[in-house]
């Protein structure tokens, strides 16, 4: 398959990681622009043969495929600022939005698509390391562009997934799995203060547990990877958790209870939680305690 000339509008973490990775994979990255002259120059210097240019239009003038690696709210505006032709492909990298954001490019004859790496981008170095093995959500207005985006994903060591339907649901799933994992660990580590240790000590102690859980998910999958009191049907332990949380962190009770409720069908599928125990657990979680506290 031919390797199209790539251009990037946006030189933040996502744009920089993708540009560097695709250049290493043999794609000609010919132009980049950014609102930040420093970022634009840094990316151009990091990728041989890439010109740092001042406007999105100059990127489009040089490239076959233009990747709009800008914030979601800016995609439609940036796309509308460019004069496109049937020789172009306009591609954004948002996980939550469809190709509809690129309607102005499509109206001028350009192919339009989405190329979303399903990965966390905390830093360029981490993003570059994590791209290989990641899934890439792709969408395109033509088979040719869909094939091109699939090959781009594979060249980065990833797996292309054709996404149709509600992209917001796809992205919400990613947020729950990644962003809210961080939030849960913030919540979990905060509890360590209640028994005399710091949040930092709690996080450091919990991270190996999280890694082990992820390894279990990778090796044995769902529902087998679920362990703990609900998976075992240990209702007394769950009750002790509720009593302790009511005492030291009552605001976390709704979170704990909702997650426990969600764990019940997983435990039932695994086979360690009987129907009777599941019913009794549900009663424990639904019980209203004195003062109206759930």
VOMI-60331 format. One record per residue (C-alpha): x negated, y negated, z. Coordinates in steps of 0.02 Angstrom, whole numbers, padded with zeros to 5 digits, always signed. Layout:
XYZ;...
END
This chain:
+00000+00000+00000;-00061-00174-00042;-00121-00279+00103;-00033-00448+00097;-00119-00608+00149;-00060-00653+00324;-00037-00824+00401;+00008-00868+00580;+00109-01014+00643;+00070-01014+00828;-00094-00969+00912;-00036-00919+01085;-00065-00750+01164;+00049-00654+01045;-00013-00738+00887;-00195-00724+00936;-00183-00540+00985;-00090-00493+00825;-00202-00595+00712;-00361-00521+00784;-00291-00345+00785;-00225-00351+00606;-00387-00429+00544;-00485-00285+00622;-00365-00166+00535;-00413-00240+00367;-00277-00369+00336;-00336-00536+00265;-00283-00667+00392;-00303-00823+00288;-00230-00968+00388;-00170-01017+00560;-00092-01171+00635;-00041-01223+00809;+00019-01378+00899;-00141-01359+01000;-00294-01404+00895;-00403-01310+01020;-00305-01148+01004;-00298-01166+00815;-00486-01188+00805;-00519-01046+00928;-00416-00921+00829;-00490-00977+00663;-00665-00956+00734;-00622-00784+00805;-00558-00711+00640;-00680-00719+00493;-00604-00795+00337;-00464-00883+00429;-00437-01069+00402;-00368-01176+00541;-00241-01292+00456;-00135-01434+00520;+00042-01388+00468;+00153-01234+00449;+00176-01280+00266;-00010-01261+00234;-00003-01088+00312;+00139-01040+00196;+00047-01111+00046;-00099-00993+00081;-00011-00834+00138;+00106-00700+00072;+00176-00653+00243;+00196-00792+00372;+00214-00735+00552;+00303-00862+00662;+00227-00825+00832;+00309-00974+00916;+00432-00982+01062;+00603-00911+01021;+00689-01079+01031;+00570-01151+00901;+00584-01015+00769;+00732-01084+00671;+00664-01262+00675;+00490-01210+00617;+00562-01100+00480;+00672-01243+00418;+00520-01358+00407;+00436-01248+00275;+00468-01241+00089;+00483-01056+00045;+00492-00958-00117;+00529-00780-00173;+00342-00745-00159;+00349-00768+00030;+00399-00663+00177;+00445-00754+00338;+00430-00646+00494;+00463-00692+00674;+00404-00595+00827;+00551-00618+00946;+00624-00464+01027;+00790-00545+01069;+00837-00624+00901;+00880-00553+00731;+00823-00608+00560;+00969-00730+00560;+00853-00860+00637;+00762-00862+00470;+00915-00907+00368;+00833-01063+00297;+00691-00958+00224;+00811-00826+00157;+00916-00961+00073;+00761-01012-00026;+00729-00834-00086;+00602-00775+00041;+00606-00602+00117;+00636-00613+00304;+00595-00495+00445;+00555-00462+00627;+00394-00387+00695;+00407-00368+00884;+00272-00279+00984;+00359-00193+01130;+00219-00236+01249;+00176-00356+01388;+00066-00505+01343;-00010-00567+01505;-00174-00611+01419;-00253-00594+01247;-00379-00465+01308;-00245-00356+01390;-00129-00375+01241;-00264-00321+01119;-00302-00169+01226;-00119-00121+01246;-00060-00141+01065;-00122+00031+01016;+00009+00158+01066;+00148+00028+01077;+00314+00032+00988;+00352-00110+00866;+00532-00161+00836;+00549-00204+00652;+00689-00272+00545;+00684-00335+00366;+00794-00400+00227;+00712-00286+00097;+00639-00111+00090;+00473-00183+00031;+00453-00293+00183;+00514-00155+00299;+00378-00041+00228;+00248-00179+00249;+00296-00210+00430;+00294-00024+00466;+00120-00009+00395;+00063-00159+00497;+00125-00074+00655;+00038+00089+00612;-00124-00003+00570;-00123-00070+00749;-00104+00107+00816;+00080+00081+00852;+00245+00162+00807;+00370+00062+00703;+00552+00073+00759;+00687+00007+00644;+00801-00095+00757;+00982-00125+00708;+01129-00186+00807;+01118-00306+00954;+00936-00359+00973;+00978-00440+01140;+01017-00268+01213;+00852-00199+01147;+00761-00346+01226;+00858-00332+01390;+00800-00152+01402;+00620-00209+01384;+00643-00345+01516;+00715-00220+01641;+00571-00098+01610;+00430-00226+01616;+00475-00394+01693;+00588-00323+01827;+00459-00192+01872;+00349-00340+01920;+00495-00413+02018;+00527-00248+02107;+00345-00237+02159;+00354-00415+02224;+00505-00361+02328;+00424-00199+02384;+00259-00279+02435;+00350-00415+02531;+00419-00282+02650;+00243-00240+02711;+00239-00400+02812;+00375-00325+02923;+00254-00192+02988;+00101-00301+03007;+00012-00292+02839;-00001-00421+02701;+00087-00426+02533;-00082-00405+02449;-00118-00248+02549;+00055-00185+02506;+00033-00214+02320;-00138-00131+02317;-00067+00020+02408;+00088+00032+02297;+00002+00019+02129;-00070+00196+02131;+00105+00258+02172;+00174+00164+02022;+00037+00235+01910;+00078+00410+01970;+00262+00381+01934;+00224+00322+01758;+00112+00472+01729;+00254+00584+01787;+00371+00499+01664;+00245+00526+01525;+00215+00710+01566;+00381+00779+01629;+00504+00642+01577;+00677+00605+01642;+00759+00664+01753;+00617+00772+01821;+00506+00623+01862;+00629+00562+01994;+00566+00605+02169;+00607+00542+02343;+00753+00555+02463;+00895+00540+02337;+00817+00670+02223;+00802+00786+02375;+00974+00746+02446;+00894+00678+02605;+01040+00570+02661;+00970+00536+02834;+00819+00450+02761;+00928+00339+02652;+01030+00291+02805;+00871+00246+02900;+00817+00137+02754;+00982+00044+02760;+00971+00016+02948;+00792-00049+02934;+00830-00163+02787;+00984-00232+02874;+00871-00281+03018;+00720-00356+02928;+00775-00397+02750;+00965-00402+02736;+00956-00497+02572;+00878-00344+02491;+01019-00226+02538;+01121-00257+02379;+00966-00222+02272;+00923-00063+02365;+01103-00001+02361;+01127-00034+02175;+00966+00055+02131;+01015+00200+02244;+01183+00213+02156;+01095+00216+01988;+00979+00354+02052;+01123+00471+02097;+01164+00531+01919;+00978+00551+01883;+00960+00660+02039;+01114+00759+01991;+01042+00791+01818;+00878+00848+01897;+00971+00970+02007;+00911+00922+02180;+01069+00831+02234;+01228+00931+02258;+01397+00861+02213;+01446+00857+02396;+01286+00766+02444;+01311+00643+02301;+01486+00603+02363;+01424+00578+02542;+01282+00469+02480;+01404+00362+02383;+01507+00341+02541;+01353+00286+02638;+01308+00157+02505;+01486+00091+02494;+01510+00078+02682;+01547-00096+02752;+01455-00129+02913;+01501-00247+03055;+01500-00427+03001;+01546-00382+02822;+01366-00342+02772;+01359-00215+02634;
END
